[in-house]
Amino acid sequence: MLPVGSSKAIPVDLRVLAATNRDLDQLAADQRFRPDLLARLAGYRCTLPALRERREDFALLSAAVLEAVGAPALTFSVEAARALLGYGWPLNVRELEKCLAAAAVLADGGQSSWSTCR
């Protein structure tokens, strides 16, 4: 790599991690994504199902989010827990993160129960 303003190249060892909710193979076939870029990005692929399809991960993800927002002791009423588990989470983990962060703020510093998410 040649840094801007430099005349001396620097060796670089680089890995790229990319994520998308699009089918890049189909987009490349439709000429809506550069096939050469797809080839450069090709490597190990991990398909992660939507949050609504992996309810078994919900408690672990919620605990991690609550820890990250500084409210690991936050508890939920039975009704709130049912609402959280029953919701479809169309925006996946990002939506869960925002919901639980709001819950932590609304729950008086994370020390009391919180009964509604929306």
Secondary structure, 3 states (H helix, E strand, C coil): CCCCCCCCCCCCCCCCCCCCCCCHHHHHHCCCCCHHHHHHHCCCCCCCCCHHHCHHHHHHHHHHHHHHCCCCCCEECHHHHHHHHHCCCCCHHHHHHHHHHHHHHHCCCCCCEECCCC
